[in-house]
Amino acid sequence: MADLTGRRVLVTGGSGGLGSRVAARLAGAGARLALVARDADRLAAAAPEGATLLPADLRRPEEPARVVAAAVEALGGLDAVVVAHGVVAFGAVEDLDAATLATLFATNALSPALLLAAAVPHLVASAEAGRTPVVLHVSAVVAERPTAGMAAYSASKAALTALDAAAARELRRRGVRVVDARPPHTGTGLAERPLTGTAPALGAGLDPDAVADRLVRALVDDERDLPASAFDAG
C-alpha cells in the first residue's frame, strides 16, 4: 500500500490519542476515511475535513458489522481497517470483577474480531480488484510481556495478538495483510482513564505523534508485525 491516495480506510478510536493522529496522517496522504468513536461530539472535533463520521459503541455486538457496512456504503468499498480503540484497567487479580473483565474483552478483543469478520469480504474484494488491502490492530506491549497489576488488560491484548497471528495466516493467501502492532506505553492519557484501579509506575510514555508515524509507515511499507522493539526509534 505504498500510495495512500484514494485508499478507503476505516479507523476506529477516531477521537482518541492514537486514532485521531493516524487519521490525520492518512487524510494528509490522500486517503478517504470513515471514522468511528463513541462520543459524536469528540469525533466531530477530531476528524479531518471530509471524513465520514460513524459514532458507535463497538462493545455492542451488533455495532461492528453495522459500522463496516456504513463505511463501505460511504466510501464505495474498503481497502484498509485501522483498529485503534481500547480501554485499560489496573489492579490485582483477586480484585477483578465480572463487569470490568467483560468491558475489557468486549472492547479490546471481541469488537476487533467482529470488525475483522465483517470487513473480510470487502477487503478480499479490494484484493481481487488489484489493490493491497490491510488490517492494522493496535495491541500493546503487554501482549508480549504480561505485567503485574495489569493481568486482565494484558490478557485482553494478548487475545487480540493471538487473533492477528491466526488471521494473518488465513488471509495472506487471499491477498489481505494483517498487521499486529504492540507499542510500549504511549503518552495518550489512556493510563489516566482506567476502568478501575490506579496505574503502576509506567515511566514516561512514547510520543504519540511518533507512534502514529510508525503505524502509518507500517501500513505503507508492507510490514506484517510491529513488536514493541519496532517503536524504539519512534
N, C-alpha and C positions, 0 to 999 in steps of 0.2 A: 504494500500500500504506500509506495513511495510518494505518490501525489495525492493530496487530500482534497484537491479541488473537485467540488461537486459530490463528494462522498456523503452518503446518507447515514447519519450516525445518531444512535440513541444513547444518551448519557443519563445515568441515574445519580442521585446525590447532586443534582444540578445547582442547588443553592449552598452546598457545603464547601468546606475549606479546600478540598482537592477537586471535587467535581466541577465547581464553578471555574476554577483555574484551567482545568483541562478543556472545558467547553470554550472558554475564551481563546485558547490557543488553536483549537480546531476551527472555530469560526474565523479567526485571523488567517488561517491557511486555506480558507475557501470551502470548508465542509458545510453541509446543510444539517441542521441539528434539530432533534426533538429532545427536550429536557424534562426530567422527572424530579419532583421533590414533594414532600408532604405539605409544606406551607406555600400556598399560592402566592402570597404577597412577597415572601422572601425570594421565591423563584423568579417572579417578575422583576424584582430589583436586581438580581444577579445575572439574569440572562443576557447574552449578546443580542443585538438587534437582529430581528428576522427569525429567531429560533421559535419553533413550535413548543408551547408550554403545556405540560401534561401533569397537573397536580394529582398526586395519588399516594395512598398509604400502601406501600408494597408488602406490608405484613399481612394484608388481607389476601387470602389465597386466590381470589378471582382477579386481583388487580394486575399482576404481571402480564397475563395474556391480553387483558384489555389495553394496557399501555402499549404493548408491542403492536397490536392491531391498529391503534390510533396513530402510532408513529409511522407504520407502513402506509397507511392511508394518506397521511400528511406529506410524507416525503416521496411517495411513489415507489417504495421499496426500502431495503435495509442492507447496508454494506458493513456496518460495524456497531458493536454494542460495548459501551464502557460502563461497568458497574462500580460506582464509587460511593455508594451509600453504606452506612453501617452504624452500629451502636457499640458501646463498651460498658462493662460492669466490672467492679473490683470487689474483692473480699475473699475470705477463706472458704474452702469447700463446705465446711459444716454450716456456713451461713447462707448457702444458696437456697433460693425458694423457687417454686414452680413457675411463678409469673415472670421472674427475671430470666430464667432459662428459656422459657417459651419465646419471650421477646428477642433475646439474643439470637436464637437459632432461626426464628422466623425472619428476622432482618438480615442476618449475616450469611445464612446458608440456604434456607428454603427459598426466599424470594429470588436470589440469583439463579438457583436451579430452575425455578419455574419460568423466569425470564428467558433463560437459555433454551429451555424446551420449546417455548413459544416462538423464539426467534430462529431456530434452526431451519425450518423450511424456507424462510425468506433469505437467510444467509446462503443456503445451498443454491437458491435461485440466483443470487448475486454471483456465486462462483460459476454457475453454468452460463451466465451472461459474459464471462470473461473478466470479471472483477476479482478482487483479492479480499474477501470478507474476513473479519477478525472479531473476536470477542476478547476483551481485556477485563479481568476481575481484579479488583484491589483487595487482596487478602492482607496479611500483616506478618511481621517478623515472628510473632508468637506461634504461627503455624509451623515454623522451623524450630523455634526454641520456646516451648510452653513455659509460662512464667508463674512462679508462686504468687498468690494473691490475685491471679487473673486466669484461674483454671477454666472457668466457663467461657470466657472470651477466647482464650486460646483454643478450646475445643471447637467453638463455632467457626473460627477462622481456619483451623485445620480441616474441618469438614469441607469448607469451600475449596481449599487447595487440593484435597483428595478428589473432589468432583472434577476440578480442572484437569488433573492428571489423566483421569479416565476419559473425559470428554475430548481431550486433545487427541487421544489415540483414535477414538471413534470418528471424529470429524475431519481429521487430516486427510484421509483418503477421499473425502467429499469436497475438498478444497476450502475448508474453513479452518482458520488458525485460531487457537485458544492460547491466551497468554495469562499466566498466573503471576501477579506482582505482589511481592511481600516486603513492602518498605518498612524500615525501622520507624520508631516513634517519630512522628512528624508534628510540627507546631501548628496544627489546625484548630486547637482548642477543644478537640473531642474529649481528651482526658479530663477536662474541667466540666464535662456534661455527662457523667456516667448515669446509667440506670440506677445504680446503687453503689455504695461504698466510696472509698477515697483512694485516689491513685497512689501507688507506691512511688518512691523516688525514681523518676524516669530519666532525669538529666535533661539537657537541652534537646529539643526536638529538631529534626531536619527542617530546613527552609521549605515550606510548602510550594513555593514557586519552582525551586529546583526539582522537587519530586514530581510536580506536574510536567515540567520539561522532560524529565526522564521517562515518564509514562507515555507521553506523546511520541518521543523518539522510538520507543518500543513498538508503537503502532506503525510508524513509518518504516522502520528498519527491518521488518520481518523477523523480529525476535519472538521466541516462544516461551521463555521463562525468565522472570526477573526476581532472583533471590535477594535477600537483604543486602548481600555484598555488592549487588549491581548498583546500589544507591550511594556507595561510599564516596564517589566523586560528584554526587549530585546528578 
